[in-house]
Amino acid sequence: MTSPPAVCFLSLGWASSPLCFTAGGKRCSWLFPFILQLFLMSRNSSACVNSRTELLWVAISWESHFTGTLGTHIHIPRSDVVVLCFSIANPNSLNHVKTMWYQEIKHFCPRTPVVLVGCQLDLRYADLEAVNRARRPLARPIKRGDILPPEKGREVAKELGIPYYETSVFDQFGIKDVFDNAIRAALISRRHLQFWKSHLKKVQKPLLQAPFLPPKAPPPVIKVPECPSTGTSDAACLLDNPLCADVLFVLQGQEHIFAHRIYLATSSSKFYDLFLMECEESPGWGGGAGEEVPCRDFQGQMQSIGPAEEGKTSPQRTPQAGPGASSGQDLLESLALQTEASGSETQALSGWSKGFVSMHREVRVNPISKRVGPVTVVRLDPSMPSGPFRTLLRFLYTGQLDEKEKDLLGLAQMAEVLEMFDLRMMVENIMNKEAFMNQEITKAFHVRKANRIKECLSKGTFSDVTFTLDDGAISAHKPLLICSCEWMAAMFGGSFVESANSVVHLPNINKMSMQAVLEYLYTKQLSPNLDLDPLELIALANRFCLPHLVALVEQHAVQELTKAAMSGVSIDGEVLSYLELAQFHNANQLAAWCLHHICTNYNSVCSKFRKEIKSKSADNQEYFERHRWPPVWYLKEEDHYQRVKREREKEDLALKKHYSRRKWCFWHSSPAVA
């Protein structure tokens, strides 16, 4: 089926016929704003061509839009110029221009000048996927291969002997050029009929159109997803299921509650001083917990250790069960021997604080992992009830206090005894119906806790695991890691051998990157270091399945690269080295930013790093060719424009010299460009 025409018929104000447009299809949509502006103002308007104002008369015909015909018996014979349009995204429309519509126009008015116009220029650099999604559902999708390069339209125009222009209503490019040069073509065609009009002698032929330089694509914005939960629910779950517990509270009635030193010490100054005092008394226990030992058959035997035995000495370090261990009883005997050798005795705490009775080290079976390990047994004063103490522990783990707590008075008294003044103030606010004031207290609590956690990480205080790395070792805390990282939770909470070890080897990791990851896991914030390699940190974050940390490092890397570029430092080589490593480690936003930088600076990057560009993957090289700026078609058009411009300047100079010698011939024509 033949494509409907998109033809514009123009007449000038000094002619007997009006200016009329016949439009078919949407390829002529760039004309409508211009036409309607003229029409709504006064049915006529003007255009300045060669320092002379020409009057334009406007009339609009929609005939061909509905009938698919040119309406030639009405419009073509009365027109001074014809603008023939096609879509650069439809090769068939350009083919029909040459095979059908141009011939029909010349059949009815052979002397009327024609201007060929390629519309929808912006599709050359547009995102065709987004364009196709925005179109109506049954519309034929635009493919990359359908986009015609400028030389195709120029070849057809050269074959037909007519000027060629391109327009884009989206970018408002070329529309005025088309109308101005269409008027020039119409005025030149009238010279032989109105040769006595002097202004026609100075009209230039249609000018060259400078190629359209597409705008640079904006750099991709690095989006950091919402920060995952800070581990409040996980911490509460860890309290209910005390995996890796290293503290055991003994309350009245011999009720036992397992807990974790790192959560208690970082949330309460009283517990911090308590466990720090323990570390000073027994330095062997302070640096880290001993290795846990699997235990299935003798859990009952371990539980038989009663309060009468709590005053005994505790082992300094628990060895892992070897192949020669015949039974759980043998293991307990070996632990008892170490306990006697250590010489550690029970510490009386009644004089230090009236809420505590004593503290000592003891070997216990973890109720979750069923492994034997050393714990710090803290016996509380009988006046400390179980219910409020559990609520107090939950507050220390989560920083939250339930307003519907039943025994608020007992909780306030316990907070007073243990010197937890923020908890006491929160309870008082709830009792005074002023619970809204607890928000500020909670914020201050979390800030203070985060600072103390960072201090414990940097000093290795209360650590229970040590990571050996390629360039050193770093101490950490299993409970915090379990609550903040699923990868760590699987390693320390599952059946892996690392869950029972206090020393874990992590190959191909440096200390600086691991320190940054641990700080993020503890505080959910990135603390960038100038000496830290972003790609190493991204690789480690991707290895630990931390997409939020990957996004933070991507954002930091882009900010540093942008800052360096703005200060005049060349970042091309660094961006090239980042590209494929970022793609490999799933840093997709950083990879997209690197691709954008390389494409928008392709000429300079390629001139300095040609070998590196050629060594990239085939997909990346294809992306470079498709999205490079300026695009290849623009460079070709710019070369053609400059070449033709120089040729025209030479022709104009030659004509000027030729006619300057014969100015005395009054009958000679003016030095106008025919």
C-alpha positions in Angstrom: 0.0 0.0 0.0 1.3 3.4 -0.9 2.2 5.7 2.0 -0.1 8.8 2.4 1.6 12.0 1.3 2.9 14.7 3.5 3.0 17.8 1.3 2.9 21.5 2.1 1.9 24.0 -0.6 3.0 27.5 -0.1 2.1 30.8 -1.8 3.5 34.2 -1.1 1.4 37.2 -0.2 2.1 39.1 -3.5 0.7 36.3 -5.5 -3.0 35.9 -6.3 -3.4 32.7 -4.4 -3.3 32.1 -0.7 -0.8 30.0 1.2 -2.3 26.6 1.7 -1.2 23.4 3.3 -2.2 19.8 2.5 -0.9 17.4 5.2 -1.2 13.6 5.3 0.0 11.4 8.1 1.9 12.4 11.2 5.1 13.0 9.4 3.9 16.6 8.9 3.2 17.2 12.6 6.1 19.7 12.9 4.1 22.0 10.5 1.0 22.3 12.7 2.3 24.5 15.5 3.9 26.9 13.0 0.7 26.9 10.8 -1.7 27.3 13.6 0.4 30.1 15.1 0.1 32.0 11.8 -3.5 31.2 11.3 -4.7 32.1 14.8 -2.9 35.4 14.8 -4.5 36.9 11.7 -4.7 34.5 8.8 -1.5 36.0 7.6 1.9 36.6 8.9 5.4 37.5 7.7 8.9 36.1 7.3 12.1 38.0 6.9 14.2 36.7 4.0 17.3 38.6 2.8 16.4 41.7 4.9 13.0 41.9 3.3 9.7 41.0 4.9 7.5 38.7 2.8 3.8 38.3 3.6 2.4 34.8 4.1 -1.3 34.0 3.6 -2.6 30.9 5.4 -5.3 28.4 4.6 -5.4 24.9 5.8 -6.8 21.9 4.0 -7.2 18.5 5.6 -8.4 16.7 2.4 -5.5 14.4 1.9 -5.4 13.4 5.5 -8.8 11.6 5.0 -8.8 10.7 1.3 -5.1 9.9 0.8 -5.0 12.2 -2.3 -3.0 15.3 -2.9 -5.9 17.4 -3.9 -3.8 18.5 -6.9 -6.7 20.0 -8.9 -7.1 22.6 -6.1 -3.7 23.2 -4.5 -0.7 22.4 -6.7 -1.4 24.7 -9.6 -1.9 27.7 -7.2 1.2 27.1 -5.1 4.6 28.9 -5.3 6.6 26.2 -3.6 6.0 22.6 -2.4 7.5 21.1 0.8 7.6 17.3 0.5 8.0 15.6 3.8 9.0 12.0 4.8 9.8 10.3 8.0 13.4 9.3 8.6 12.1 6.3 10.6 10.1 5.0 7.6 12.3 4.0 4.6 9.2 3.4 2.5 8.1 7.0 2.8 11.4 8.2 1.3 11.1 5.6 -1.5 7.5 6.8 -2.3 8.8 10.4 -2.5 11.0 9.5 -5.4 8.8 7.0 -7.2 5.4 8.6 -6.8 4.8 11.9 -5.1 7.5 13.9 -6.7 6.4 12.8 -10.2 2.8 13.7 -9.5 3.8 17.1 -8.2 5.9 17.8 -11.3 3.0 16.6 -13.5 0.7 19.3 -12.3 3.2 22.1 -11.8 6.5 21.4 -13.5 7.9 24.8 -12.7 7.1 25.0 -9.0 10.1 24.5 -6.8 10.1 21.5 -4.3 11.9 21.3 -1.0 12.5 17.8 0.5 12.2 17.6 4.3 13.1 14.7 6.6 11.0 14.7 9.8 11.5 13.2 13.2 15.2 13.8 13.3 15.2 13.2 17.1 14.6 9.5 16.6 18.2 9.1 15.5 19.4 9.5 19.1 16.2 8.7 21.0 15.7 5.7 23.2 13.6 3.6 20.8 12.4 1.2 23.5 10.9 4.1 25.4 9.4 5.6 22.2 7.8 2.3 21.3 6.4 1.9 24.8 4.8 5.4 24.5 3.1 4.7 21.2 -0.3 3.2 20.8 -0.5 -0.6 21.3 -1.0 -1.7 17.7 1.5 0.7 16.2 4.4 -0.9 14.3 7.5 -0.7 16.5 10.3 1.5 15.3 13.5 -0.6 14.8 17.1 0.7 14.9 17.5 -0.5 11.3 14.6 1.7 10.1 16.3 5.0 11.0 17.7 6.5 7.8 21.1 8.3 7.9 21.2 11.9 6.5 23.0 10.8 3.4 20.0 8.8 2.2 17.8 11.8 2.1 20.5 13.9 0.6 21.1 11.4 -2.2 17.4 11.4 -3.1 17.4 15.2 -3.1 20.5 15.3 -5.2 18.9 12.9 -7.7 15.8 15.0 -7.9 17.7 18.3 -8.0 16.0 19.8 -5.0 17.3 21.2 -1.6 17.1 18.9 1.5 16.5 19.8 5.1 15.8 17.9 8.3 13.5 18.9 11.1 12.5 17.9 14.6 9.5 19.2 16.4 10.8 17.7 19.6 14.0 19.7 19.5 12.5 22.6 17.6 15.2 22.2 15.0 15.0 23.1 11.3 11.4 24.4 11.1 12.4 28.0 10.5 15.1 26.9 8.1 12.5 25.1 6.0 10.1 28.0 5.8 12.8 30.6 5.1 14.5 28.6 2.4 11.2 27.5 0.9 10.4 31.3 0.5 13.8 31.8 -1.1 13.1 29.0 -3.6 9.8 30.6 -4.4 11.2 34.0 -4.9 14.0 32.8 -7.1 11.5 30.9 -9.3 9.7 34.3 -9.9 12.7 36.1 -11.2 12.0 35.4 -14.9 8.4 36.6 -14.5 9.1 39.7 -12.4 12.6 40.6 -13.5 11.9 44.3 -12.9 11.7 43.9 -9.1 15.1 44.7 -7.7 14.7 42.9 -4.4 14.4 39.6 -6.3 17.9 40.1 -7.8 19.5 39.8 -4.4 17.8 36.7 -3.1 20.1 33.9 -2.3 19.4 30.3 -3.3 18.4 28.0 -0.4 21.1 28.0 2.2 22.9 25.0 3.6 21.6 23.6 6.8 24.1 23.0 9.5 23.9 19.5 10.9 22.0 18.9 14.1 24.3 18.0 17.0 22.3 15.9 19.4 22.5 17.0 23.1 24.6 15.0 25.4 22.8 12.4 27.3 22.6 13.3 31.0 24.7 11.1 33.2 22.9 8.4 35.0 21.9 9.2 38.6 23.2 6.8 41.1 20.2 5.7 43.2 20.8 4.3 46.6 18.0 2.0 47.7 16.3 2.4 51.0 18.6 1.3 53.8 17.7 -2.1 55.2 16.4 -2.5 58.7 18.9 -1.8 61.3 18.5 -5.2 62.8 15.9 -4.3 65.5 13.7 -7.3 64.7 16.7 -9.6 64.2 18.2 -8.5 67.5 15.0 -9.3 69.3 15.0 -12.7 67.6 18.6 -13.2 68.6 17.6 -12.6 72.2 14.8 -15.1 72.0 17.1 -17.6 70.2 20.5 -17.0 71.7 22.8 -18.2 69.1 26.5 -17.5 69.9 25.5 -16.4 73.4 28.4 -15.6 75.7 26.5 -14.4 78.8 24.2 -16.3 81.2 22.1 -14.5 83.8 21.0 -16.5 86.8 17.9 -15.0 88.4 15.8 -16.0 91.4 14.5 -19.5 91.2 17.5 -20.5 89.2 15.9 -19.1 86.0 18.5 -18.8 83.2 18.6 -16.2 80.5 21.2 -16.2 77.7 22.5 -13.0 76.2 25.4 -11.4 74.3 28.1 -9.2 75.8 28.4 -6.9 72.7 24.7 -5.9 72.8 24.7 -5.3 76.5 28.0 -3.5 76.7 27.2 -1.1 73.8 23.8 -0.3 75.1 24.5 0.2 78.8 27.5 1.8 80.6 26.9 -0.4 83.6 27.2 -3.6 81.6 30.2 -2.1 79.7 32.0 -1.5 82.9 31.0 -5.0 84.2 32.3 -6.9 81.2 35.4 -4.6 80.9 36.2 -5.5 84.5 36.0 -9.1 83.6 38.4 -8.6 80.7 40.9 -6.9 83.0 40.6 -9.7 85.5 41.0 -12.5 82.9 42.8 -11.1 79.8 42.7 -14.4 78.1 38.9 -14.1 77.8 38.8 -10.5 76.8 40.2 -10.7 73.4 37.7 -13.2 72.1 35.6 -16.2 73.0 36.9 -19.7 72.9 36.0 -22.1 70.2 32.7 -23.9 70.7 32.6 -27.7 70.6 29.8 -29.8 69.1 27.7 -31.5 71.8 24.7 -33.7 71.3 24.9 -36.6 73.8 25.8 -34.8 77.0 23.6 -31.7 77.1 21.9 -33.2 80.2 25.3 -33.6 81.8 26.2 -30.0 81.2 22.9 -28.8 82.6 23.6 -30.8 85.8 26.2 -28.2 86.7 24.4 -26.6 89.5 24.8 -23.5 91.5 27.1 -25.3 94.0 29.6 -25.6 91.2 29.4 -22.1 90.0 32.1 -21.0 92.4 34.7 -23.2 90.7 37.3 -21.9 88.4 36.6 -21.7 84.7 38.8 -22.7 81.7 40.7 -20.0 79.9 40.1 -21.5 76.5 38.0 -24.4 75.2 39.8 -26.7 72.8 37.8 -28.1 69.9 37.0 -31.9 70.2 39.6 -33.9 68.3 39.3 -37.3 66.7 40.5 -39.0 70.0 37.6 -37.6 72.1 35.6 -40.7 73.0 32.7 -39.1 74.7 31.2 -35.9 76.1 32.3 -36.9 79.6 36.0 -37.0 78.5 35.6 -33.5 77.0 34.1 -32.2 80.2 37.0 -33.7 82.2 39.5 -31.9 79.9 37.6 -28.7 80.3 37.6 -29.2 84.1 41.4 -29.6 84.1 41.8 -26.4 82.2 39.5 -24.7 84.7 41.7 -25.8 87.6 44.8 -24.7 85.7 43.5 -21.2 85.0 43.1 -20.2 88.6 40.2 -17.9 87.8 37.8 -17.5 90.8 34.3 -16.1 91.1 34.1 -12.3 91.4 31.8 -11.0 94.1 29.8 -8.0 92.8 27.6 -7.2 95.7 29.9 -4.4 96.8 30.2 -3.1 93.2 26.5 -2.9 92.5 23.5 -4.0 94.6 21.9 -5.5 91.5 24.5 -8.2 91.0 25.8 -10.9 93.3 28.7 -12.6 91.5 30.3 -13.3 88.1 32.5 -16.1 86.8 33.3 -18.1 83.7 31.8 -21.4 83.0 31.4 -24.0 80.2 27.9 -24.3 78.9 25.9 -25.9 76.0 24.3 -23.3 73.7 20.6 -24.1 73.6 20.4 -23.4 69.9 23.6 -24.7 68.3 24.1 -27.5 70.9 27.8 -26.7 71.1 29.9 -26.4 74.2 31.5 -23.0 74.8 32.5 -20.7 77.6 30.0 -18.1 78.9 30.1 -15.4 81.5 27.7 -16.4 84.3 26.2 -13.4 86.1 24.2 -14.1 89.2 21.6 -11.3 89.9 20.3 -10.2 93.2 17.1 -12.1 94.2 15.3 -8.8 94.3 15.5 -8.6 90.5 12.3 -10.0 89.1 12.3 -12.0 85.9 9.6 -10.2 83.9 11.0 -6.6 84.1 14.6 -7.9 83.6 13.5 -9.5 80.3 11.9 -6.3 79.2 15.1 -4.4 80.1 17.2 -6.8 78.0 14.8 -6.4 75.1 15.2 -2.6 75.4 19.0 -3.0 75.4 18.8 -5.1 72.2 16.3 -3.1 70.2 16.1 0.4 71.8 12.3 0.1 72.0 10.0 0.0 74.9 6.4 -1.3 74.7 4.0 1.3 76.1 1.7 -1.5 77.2 4.2 -3.1 79.5 2.5 -4.2 82.7 5.1 -3.8 85.4 6.3 -0.3 84.6 7.1 0.5 88.2 9.2 -2.5 88.7 11.0 -1.8 85.4 11.7 1.8 86.6 13.2 0.5 89.8 15.4 -1.9 88.0 16.6 0.7 85.6 17.4 2.9 88.6 19.4 0.1 90.2 21.3 -0.7 87.0 21.9 3.1 86.3 20.0 3.0 83.0 18.7 6.5 83.2 17.4 6.8 79.6 15.1 3.7 80.2 14.0 5.2 83.5 13.0 8.5 81.8 11.1 6.6 79.1 9.2 4.7 81.7 8.3 7.9 83.5 7.1 9.5 80.3 4.8 6.6 79.6 3.5 6.7 83.2 2.9 10.5 82.8 1.1 10.0 79.4 4.0 11.7 77.6 5.3 8.8 75.5 5.8 11.1 72.5 8.9 12.5 74.3 10.6 9.1 74.0 11.4 9.6 70.4 14.3 11.9 71.2 15.6 9.6 73.9 15.5 6.7 71.5 17.5 8.6 68.9 20.1 9.6 71.4 20.3 5.9 72.6 21.0 4.7 69.0 23.6 7.3 68.4 25.4 6.5 71.6 25.2 2.8 70.8 26.5 3.2 67.3 29.5 5.2 68.6 30.3 2.6 71.2 30.0 -0.2 68.6 32.5 1.6 66.4 34.8 1.9 69.4 34.6 -1.8 70.1 35.3 -2.7 66.5 38.4 -0.5 66.3 39.8 -1.8 69.6 38.5 -5.4 69.3 36.8 -5.2 72.7 34.4 -8.0 73.5 35.1 -9.7 70.2 34.4 -13.4 69.8 35.8 -14.1 66.3 38.9 -13.1 64.4 39.1 -12.9 60.6 42.5 -13.7 59.2 43.0 -11.9 55.9 45.7 -11.5 53.2 47.4 -8.7 55.0 46.5 -9.2 58.7 43.7 -10.0 61.0 40.7 -8.1 62.3 38.4 -8.9 65.3 34.6 -8.9 65.1 31.5 -9.9 66.9 29.3 -12.8 65.8 26.0 -11.5 67.2 26.2 -8.2 65.3 27.3 -9.9 62.1 24.4 -12.4 62.3 21.8 -9.7 62.7 23.2 -7.4 59.9 24.3 -9.8 57.1 22.5 -12.9 55.8 25.8 -14.2 54.5 27.4 -14.0 58.0 24.2 -15.5 59.5 24.4 -18.5 57.3 28.1 -19.0 58.1 27.9 -18.6 61.9 24.3 -19.9 62.4 24.4 -22.9 60.2 26.2 -26.2 60.2 29.4 -24.8 58.7 32.6 -25.4 60.5 33.2 -21.7 60.9 30.2 -21.5 63.3 32.3 -23.3 66.0 35.6 -21.5 65.3 36.9 -18.3 66.8 39.3 -17.8 63.9 37.9 -17.7 60.4 40.2 -17.4 57.3 38.8 -15.3 54.5 41.1 -15.5 51.4 41.6 -12.7 48.8 40.4 -10.0 51.1 42.5 -7.1 52.5 42.2 -5.6 55.9 41.1 -2.1 54.8 38.2 -3.4 52.8 37.1 -5.8 55.5 37.2 -2.9 58.1 34.9 -0.8 55.9 32.5 -3.7 55.5 32.4 -4.3 59.2 31.8 -0.7 59.9 28.9 -0.7 57.5 27.4 -3.9 59.0 27.6 -2.3 62.5 26.4 1.2 61.7 24.7 1.0 58.2 26.9 3.8 57.1 29.8 4.0 54.7 33.0 5.5 56.1 35.1 6.0 53.0 38.9 6.1 53.2 41.1 7.9 50.7 43.4 4.9 50.4 40.5 2.5 49.9 40.0 1.0 46.4 36.3 1.3 45.5 36.4 -1.8 43.3 37.8 -4.0 46.0 35.1 -2.8 48.4 32.4 -3.4 45.7 33.8 -6.9 45.1 33.7 -7.7 48.8 30.2 -6.2 49.3 29.0 -8.2 46.3 30.6 -11.3 47.8 28.7 -10.8 51.1 25.4 -10.1 49.2 25.1 -6.4 50.4 23.4 -4.5 47.5 22.9 -1.4 49.7 26.6 -1.2 50.4 27.4 -1.7 46.7 25.1 1.3 45.9 26.8 3.4 48.5 30.3 2.6 47.2 29.0 3.3 43.6 27.8 6.7 44.7 31.0 7.5 46.5 33.1 6.4 43.5 31.1 8.5 41.1 31.4 11.5 43.4 35.1 11.2 43.6 35.5 10.8 39.8 33.3 13.8 39.2 35.2 15.9 41.7 38.5 14.9 40.0 37.2 15.7 36.5 36.0 19.1 37.6 39.4 19.9 39.1 41.0 19.2 35.7 42.4 15.7 36.4 42.0 13.2 33.6 39.8 10.2 34.7 39.6 8.5 31.3 42.0 5.7 32.2 40.5 5.1 35.6 37.0 4.9 34.2 38.2 2.4 31.6 39.7 0.2 34.3 36.5 0.5 36.4 34.1 -0.5 33.6 34.3 -4.3 33.2 35.2 -4.9 36.9 32.1 -3.1 37.9 30.0 -5.1 35.4 31.6 -8.3 36.8 30.8 -7.5 40.4 27.2 -6.4 39.7 27.9 -2.7 40.2 25.5 -1.9 37.4 25.0 1.8 38.2 28.8 2.4 38.3 29.1 0.5 35.0 26.4 2.6 33.4 28.1 5.8 34.6 31.4 4.6 33.1 29.8 3.7 29.8 28.2 7.2 29.7 31.6 8.9 30.4 33.4 6.9 27.8 30.6 7.5 25.2 30.3 11.2 25.8 34.1 11.6 25.6 34.7 9.0 23.0 37.0 10.9 20.8 39.4 11.9 23.5 39.3 8.5 25.3 39.9 6.6 22.0 42.8 8.8 21.0 44.6 8.1 24.3 43.5 4.5 25.0 42.8 2.9 21.7 44.2 -0.5 22.7 42.2 -0.5 25.9 39.0 0.4 24.0 39.7 -2.5 21.5 40.3 -4.9 24.3 36.8 -4.4 25.8 34.1 -7.0 25.3 32.1 -7.1 22.1 29.0 -5.9 23.9 30.8 -2.9 25.3 32.3 -2.0 21.9 28.9 -2.3 20.3 27.5 0.0 23.0 30.3 2.5 22.3 29.5 2.7 18.6 25.8 3.1 19.2 25.9 5.7 21.9 29.1 7.6 21.2 28.9 11.4 21.2 29.1 13.1 18.7 27.6 10.2 16.7 29.2 9.0 13.5 26.4 10.3 11.3 26.9 13.8 12.8 30.7 13.7 12.1 30.0 12.7 8.5 27.4 15.5 8.1 29.7 18.0 9.6 32.5 17.1 7.2 30.0 17.3 4.3 28.7 20.6 5.5 32.1 22.2 5.9 33.2 20.9 2.5 30.1 22.2 0.6 30.3 25.5 2.5 33.9 26.0 1.4 32.9 25.2 -2.2 30.0 27.7 -2.1 32.2 30.4 -0.6 34.7 29.9 -3.5 31.8 30.1 -6.0 30.4 33.3 -4.4 33.9 34.9 -4.4 34.4 34.0 -8.1 31.1 35.4 -9.1 31.7 38.6 -7.1 35.0 39.1 -8.8 33.4 38.4 -12.2 30.5 40.8 -11.8 32.6 43.6 -10.2 34.5 43.9 -13.5 31.3 44.5 -15.5 29.4 46.8 -13.2 29.2 49.4 -16.0 27.0 47.1 -18.1 23.6 48.4 -17.0 21.8 45.6 -18.9 23.8 42.9 -17.1 22.0 40.9 -14.3 22.9 41.5 -10.7 25.4 39.2 -8.9 22.6 37.2 -7.5 23.1 33.5 -7.0 20.8 31.8 -9.4 
